[in-house]
């Protein structure tokens, strides 16, 4: 049973008043204000006091007292309303939920990791309250404050748990919020083997690609697991290498795990201010990244003119760089790269773009999903050359009978030798009984 919303709001107001009183007292005494953890600890103490006062008032009025479990749930609701994401938080705390989509405050759908979709309770009392919730999130989280109003009717940012939130208003009948959960912030290719996304041969192959500093483009449809695969492959990058990540809104989170990546600079694009100034694009960040002495540049998702800057970076010493793009097949990734590159001010012709792709990208990896929502690698292409309007490639892993990648055309001898130098066993691709024999 959900707590009484009026009671939650009343308690929230009392605790907020207590916190404000403490801030005023600190200012008057010239003391530094409480930091985040200390303020939250005070908030929990004030919530407990408010609950005790409510219990005494109930007993005095002859009303039944709440149980300890009900008080705990009520206290958490009030805490979430003050310091976290309100009623959204209970959904974010559920590890089985993968996606959260709200079409207004009361039409909320979630998708679970097993593929189920269900409608759940409202996440706000009204659409206005939902807009205010998203606005507060934009003001409190991220590297800088992000607006959410009629002048800036969209918001994209990373939540503290690593989830990605995107919200729109004014361009639709009701405010809409979509949250993409990242259940595997810290993930390795060994984990992907356990999930059934790749087999052991691909696992060793991907490790060799990273150790041999092969630049890769990971592609697939929405929700195919591109970011998860990028994180997993990046886990095999030697820890002494310096990484610069570039994203529209922080999502990769490689800098969260210094045991895997102790030297990371995470850059985030910036929107213009109220005067329309101060915007910093992904393309500009890629150019800045090259001045930060990176060993590799990783762009979370390429979908515009930044592709040209990234391809230039990949071909100018930052071997082993990576990005993800949306594409329906590994071969289709080349036309997508060309489409994005032509958006850059240089307006390169197709032939020049393809030549750049051939010089910059070593492998293209495609992810797919089956009808049950299971994600897996379906194809890997080795880029070998460019021939006018065509990027020449070999599909070294192709879709098998069930769509999952199986060994296809052999790699070039030069590439095989480079992978063998870092420990790859080419016999993994020739095991009797096929790839599953590994």
PyMOL commands that set and color helices and strands:
alter all, ss='L'
color gray80, all
select helices_A, chain A and resi 5-29+36-60+68-83+88-92+127-140+189-195+200-211+226-234+254-256+282-292+306-314+332-341+350-360+413-421+426-430+435-437
alter helices_A, ss='H'
color red, helices_A
select strands_A, chain A and resi 97-103+108-112+117-120+154-158+164-168+176-180+216-220+243-247+264-268+296-299+322-326+363-369+375-387+390-399+405-407
alter strands_A, ss='S'
color yellow, strands_A
deselect
rebuild
show_as cartoon
